[in-house]
């Protein structure tokens, strides 16, 4: 059979081999012989947020574990303030095994892992942290396990015999991790010792096939993968001595831990009611309690003028809602620093001004017409809620 340019199929195969040789020759500068064929086997996905100082030492550790060729590291950075993405580019200019994805306007380990795996051509992919708490020395054995067909997913476990949790920052965090693992086993139907592990390896194609069903919310992507499969994936655990962070600060604050519950909600109810809207509504419900508590303390005891009490209750509840939404609902866009928080609070109050005015006006009108003050206040809250969500999402946290 002739090709379109009139040459036989052998010519095409020769050209393909020649191109492959050029690529392998380029990689050969890293330690393999020029012209030696190199096959990309493993992509190591490294979600990062302010991990600049950890990158170079981690790449050295990965190279020591995996050798010079056959792997690539994809650094998925959530627009770190410390210049992590720029540092990754510096490393990539002298090392073709390193690639960089810098994400603007979105954050989250789970979504970063999904983007990283969808960006690689390697047949296998591993997810691991960039803070040196996950030991790269496990990668060769995990890859051999999955590539050899012994299991669908290889998981590094802190709780299997031979592993340890020495690197956890506190006893409280260790207890919280144990509780989360217990809940995760009930949800996924697996008997793993560490279903909340953030370090695992599996076929890239299998992960990409599951990606449309993954929530992409939270920080434990393995839980999402296992919950989606519900026992259809075979797994094998490898003992992990969980190390201490080399540099920087842990991102596992209380708000991130809350994302575990958010991930569960997204898994079971996210397609019915959008997760962010549900979180905003939950915060609003708590704000209602704050509002009614303030109002009950002011009217009719401290003041007999309803509109004054209602106005003060609105301001207090609005401030409470801003603080909690900034901490939880918009955790990925959280405003930090005194000036940013004050500016955000002012912007939140301004964008909610019309909603607050409608709240007070409607509630006052209904109360003056004889409706009980509790029902009047609740009606005003509902009227203002839609406006508050739409405008604050757009103008305060930049997400509509």
Secondary structure, 3 states (H helix, E strand, C coil): CECCCCCEHHHHHHHHHHHHHHHHHHHHCCCCCCCCCCCCCEEEEEEECCCHHHHHHHHHHHHHHHCCCCEEEEEEECCCCCCHHHHHHHHHHHCCCEEEEECCCCCCHHHHHHHHHHCCCCCEEEECCCCCCCCHHHHHHHHHHHHCCCCCEEEEECCCCCCECCCCCCHHHHHHHHHHHHHHHHHHCCCCCCCCCCCEEEEHHHHHHHHCCCCCCCCCHHHHHHHHHCCCCCEEEEECECCCCCCCCCCCCHHHHHHHHHHHHHHHHCCCCCHHHHHHHHHHHHHHHHHHHHHHHHCCCCCCCHHHHHHHHHHHHHHHHHHHHHHHHCHHHCCCCHHHHHHHHHHHHHHCHHHHHHHHHHHHHHHHCCCCHHHHHHHHHHHHHHHHHHHHHHHCCCCC
